[in-house]
């Protein structure tokens, strides 16, 4: 077997510099010793080939410099981009992101959240499948817990950056109603509702106020699954004249199903998305959608995660509002067949 090179330790640097191991440790962390001593120790560490032992550092500090990012579903293009951006932002703070996918399955979400907490991540950032699940209370007791999108009732979170679905859904249905639509299908990714600003609850309330006939349909994020759901709706009785999809990834399925059925957007069916993916501008016609302030979201989440990990501080909930991006996917309803 090949000989493995012995790891350089703090004691080796101490012997080289004539300092104690404790002084070397402080110097490498920039603590309690003069700047010139810090510089001398770092030069010795570089010359000897010293590398930080992450396991030893974790044991000493109680931190792993790892943050879990638990996504609702990485089949959703918007969540893919958000998770990747979070990874880059966290890396810039000296932390590594461990990104995992719940696959829109609340049972899997429970298992993955518990696993990440057991891995002793310094914090867990979650885009929840089931915000009302009882396990979030326990997770919040094990690690710093930050929620994106929805509040986690009953859990002592360090921070929550939630989406104003009340505003977004109300505006969306109002716009479709103003265009003349009265029969609308709402496509949602998940469970019956969310606890903070339940999108589906808002749908029913606003539909009643505006006199709309609205049906709510659950859909996966992937194109094949979303297409099948849209095809079923479009070939069923009382075909809607418009779709509100609570995720652009599901709106892509409506486009695909309409094409398969010989229908055109927006002449035969209008489509309105929710999260404004860059790909949505490349569709024919481009998809109208609601854009969340992603840069602000990233700044808030990373800043509050670092503050909670390093200072143990909780932050007040922040609510983000969407902004509509109107393009060519909305028109009036088609004329009734003679």
C-alpha positions in Angstrom: 0.0 0.0 0.0 1.3 3.5 -0.7 2.5 5.5 2.2 0.1 8.3 3.3 1.7 11.6 4.1 1.3 12.5 7.7 -1.1 15.4 8.4 0.6 18.6 9.6 -0.8 19.6 13.0 -1.0 22.6 15.2 1.9 21.1 17.3 4.1 21.1 14.2 3.5 24.8 13.6 4.0 25.5 17.3 7.4 23.8 17.2 8.4 25.7 14.1 7.4 29.1 15.5 8.3 28.5 19.1 4.8 29.3 20.2 2.3 27.2 22.1 -0.4 25.2 20.3 -3.0 27.4 21.9 -1.3 30.6 20.6 -1.1 29.0 17.1 -4.8 28.1 17.2 -5.7 31.7 18.2 -3.4 33.2 15.5 -4.9 31.1 12.7 -8.4 32.3 13.8 -7.2 35.9 14.1 -7.8 36.0 17.9 -6.0 37.3 21.0 -2.5 37.6 19.4 -0.8 40.6 17.7 -1.1 40.9 13.9 2.6 40.2 13.4 2.3 36.9 15.2 -0.8 36.0 13.1 1.2 36.7 10.0 4.2 34.6 11.2 2.0 31.7 12.1 0.1 31.8 8.7 3.4 31.8 6.8 4.6 28.8 8.8 1.3 27.0 8.2 1.6 27.6 4.4 5.2 26.6 4.3 4.6 23.3 6.2 1.4 22.5 4.2 -1.0 22.8 7.1 -4.7 22.2 6.2 -7.6 22.7 8.5 -9.1 19.4 9.7 -12.9 20.1 9.3 -13.9 17.3 11.7 -11.6 18.6 14.4 -12.7 22.2 13.9 -16.4 21.1 14.1 -15.7 19.3 17.3 -14.0 22.3 18.8 -16.4 25.0 17.6 -19.6 23.1 17.4 -20.1 24.2 13.8 -19.7 22.3 10.5 -19.8 25.3 8.2 -22.5 23.5 6.3 -26.1 24.7 5.7 -28.8 22.4 4.5 -31.1 23.6 1.7 -34.2 21.4 1.6 -36.2 22.1 -1.5 -39.9 21.3 -2.1 -39.1 20.0 -5.6 -36.1 20.5 -7.8 -38.2 19.5 -10.8 -39.3 23.1 -10.6 -37.0 25.3 -12.6 -37.4 28.2 -10.3 -36.3 26.2 -7.2 -33.3 24.9 -9.2 -32.1 28.4 -9.8 -32.8 29.6 -6.3 -31.0 26.6 -4.7 -28.0 27.1 -7.0 -27.9 30.8 -6.1 -28.2 30.1 -2.4 -25.2 27.7 -2.7 -23.1 30.4 -4.3 -24.1 33.1 -1.7 -23.5 30.8 1.2 -20.1 29.8 -0.2 -19.1 33.5 -0.3 -19.6 33.5 3.5 -17.4 30.5 4.0 -20.2 27.9 4.2 -21.1 25.0 2.1 -24.7 24.2 1.0 -26.0 20.7 1.2 -28.9 20.8 -1.3 -31.5 18.1 -1.1 -34.9 17.5 -2.8 -38.2 16.5 -1.1 -39.7 15.6 -4.5 -42.9 17.3 -3.4 -43.4 14.4 -1.0 -44.3 15.4 2.7 -43.2 11.9 4.0 -39.8 12.3 2.3 -39.5 15.8 3.6 -39.8 14.6 7.2 -37.0 12.0 6.6 -34.7 14.5 4.9 -35.2 17.2 7.5 -34.4 14.8 10.3 -31.4 13.5 8.4 -29.9 17.0 7.8 -30.5 17.9 11.5 -28.7 14.7 12.5 -25.8 15.7 10.2 -25.5 18.7 12.5 -25.8 21.3 9.8 -25.3 24.8 11.2 -28.7 25.8 9.7 -31.5 24.4 7.6 -33.1 26.6 4.9 -36.4 25.0 3.8 -38.9 25.6 1.0 -41.5 23.4 2.6 -43.8 20.9 1.1 -46.0 20.9 4.2 -45.5 24.0 6.3 -48.0 22.9 8.9 -46.2 19.5 9.6 -45.6 18.8 13.3 -41.9 17.8 12.8 -40.8 21.4 12.1 -41.1 22.2 15.9 -38.6 19.4 16.6 -36.2 20.4 13.8 -36.2 24.0 15.1 -35.0 22.7 18.5 -32.1 20.8 16.8 -30.7 23.4 14.4 -31.3 27.0 13.1 -34.4 26.8 10.9 -35.1 29.3 8.2 -38.2 29.1 6.0 -38.7 30.5 2.5 -42.1 31.0 0.9 -44.4 29.9 3.8 -44.5 30.4 7.5 -43.9 27.3 9.7 -46.6 27.6 12.4 -45.7 26.2 15.8 -41.9 26.1 15.0 -39.5 28.6 16.5 -37.8 29.6 13.3 -34.8 31.9 13.2 -36.2 33.7 10.2 -39.0 33.5 7.7 -39.1 35.1 4.3 -42.6 34.5 3.0 -44.4 35.2 -0.2 -47.5 37.4 -0.3 -49.7 34.9 -2.1 -52.8 36.8 -1.0 -51.7 39.8 -3.1 -50.5 37.7 -6.1 -53.5 35.4 -6.4 -56.0 38.2 -5.9 -54.3 40.3 -8.6 -54.0 37.3 -11.0 -57.7 36.3 -10.8 -58.7 40.0 -11.0 -56.7 40.4 -14.2 -58.2 37.2 -15.8 -61.7 38.4 -14.8 -61.1 41.8 -16.3 -60.1 40.1 -19.5 -63.6 38.5 -19.6 -62.8 35.0 -18.2 -65.4 33.4 -15.9 -64.3 29.7 -16.0 -60.7 29.4 -14.7 -58.6 26.4 -13.7 -56.0 27.0 -11.0 -53.1 24.6 -11.0 -51.2 24.2 -7.7 -48.2 22.0 -6.8 -49.1 20.7 -3.5 -51.2 20.2 -0.5 -54.7 21.7 0.1 -53.2 25.0 1.5 -50.4 26.8 3.2 -50.9 28.2 6.7 -49.7 31.8 6.3 -51.3 33.1 3.1 -53.1 30.0 1.7 -53.1 30.4 -2.0 -56.0 28.0 -2.5 -58.0 29.6 0.2 -57.5 33.0 -1.5 -58.6 31.5 -4.8 -61.9 30.4 -3.4 -62.5 33.7 -1.6 -61.7 35.9 -4.6 -63.6 33.6 -7.0 -66.7 34.1 -4.8 -66.3 37.8 -4.8 -65.8 38.1 -8.5 -68.4 35.5 -9.4 -66.0 33.1 -11.1 -66.3 29.4 -11.6 -62.9 28.2 -10.4 -61.6 24.7 -10.2 -58.4 23.8 -8.3 -56.1 21.0 -9.6 -53.0 19.5 -8.1 -50.1 19.0 -10.5 -46.4 17.9 -10.3 -43.8 20.3 -11.5 -42.3 18.0 -14.2 -43.4 18.7 -17.8 -44.8 15.2 -18.4 -46.9 15.2 -15.2 -48.1 18.8 -15.7 -49.0 18.1 -19.3 -51.1 15.2 -18.3 -53.0 17.2 -15.7 -53.6 20.0 -18.1 -54.8 17.6 -20.8 -57.3 16.1 -18.4 -58.7 19.5 -17.6 -58.8 20.7 -21.2 -60.7 17.5 -22.3 -63.1 17.5 -19.4 -66.6 19.0 -19.1 -66.8 22.8 -18.8 -63.4 23.4 -20.3 -61.9 26.5 -18.7 -61.0 29.5 -20.8 -58.0 30.4 -18.7 -55.4 28.8 -16.4 -53.6 30.3 -13.4 -50.6 28.1 -12.7 -48.9 28.6 -9.3 -45.5 27.9 -10.8 -44.3 28.5 -14.4 -43.1 24.9 -14.6 -46.8 23.8 -14.5 -47.8 26.4 -17.0 -45.4 24.8 -19.5 -47.6 21.7 -19.2 -50.6 23.7 -20.2 -48.8 25.0 -23.3 -47.8 21.4 -24.2 -51.3 20.0 -23.7 -52.9 22.8 -25.7 -50.6 22.1 -28.6 -51.3 18.4 -28.4 -55.0 19.1 -28.6 -54.8 21.6 -31.4 -55.5 24.6 -29.2 -53.6 27.9 -29.3 -52.5 30.2 -26.5 -54.1 32.7 -26.0 -56.8 32.4 -28.7 -58.4 29.3 -27.2 -57.0 29.4 -23.7 -55.2 32.1 -21.7 -52.4 31.1 -19.3 -50.9 33.0 -16.4 -47.8 31.8 -14.5 -46.3 32.4 -11.1 -42.5 32.9 -10.5 -41.4 34.2 -13.9 -38.7 31.9 -15.1 -36.4 33.2 -17.8 -37.5 30.3 -20.0 -41.0 31.7 -19.9 -40.0 34.6 -22.1 -39.0 32.1 -24.9 -42.4 30.4 -25.2 -44.7 31.2 -28.1 -46.4 33.4 -27.0 -44.2 34.5 -24.1 -45.8 33.6 -20.7 -47.3 36.3 -18.5 -46.2 35.6 -15.0 -45.5 37.0 -11.5 -41.9 37.8 -10.6 -40.6 37.5 -7.0 -37.7 39.8 -6.0 -35.1 37.0 -6.0 -32.0 39.1 -5.3 -33.7 40.6 -2.3 -34.8 37.2 -1.2 -31.3 35.8 -1.4 -29.8 38.8 0.5 -32.4 38.4 3.3 -32.1 34.7 3.7 -28.2 34.6 3.7 -27.9 37.6 5.9 -30.4 36.2 8.5 -28.9 32.7 8.3 -25.4 34.0 9.1 -26.8 36.2 11.9 -28.6 33.3 13.5 -25.6 31.0 13.3 -23.0 33.4 14.5 -25.0 35.5 16.9 -28.0 33.4 17.8 -30.3 36.2 16.7 -33.9 35.7 15.4 -35.2 38.0 12.7 -38.6 39.3 12.1 -40.7 37.8 9.3 -40.3 39.5 6.0 -43.1 39.4 3.4 -42.2 39.8 -0.3 -44.7 40.9 -2.9 -44.7 39.7 -6.5 -44.8 42.0 -9.6 -46.8 41.0 -12.7 -44.9 40.6 -16.0 -47.6 40.9 -18.7 -46.7 39.3 -22.1 -48.7 37.6 -24.8 -50.4 34.7 -23.1 -53.6 36.4 -21.9 -56.5 37.5 -24.1 -60.2 37.5 -23.9 -62.1 34.2 -23.8 -62.9 32.6 -27.2 -66.3 33.2 -28.7 -68.8 30.4 -27.8 -69.4 27.8 -30.4 -72.5 28.4 -32.4 
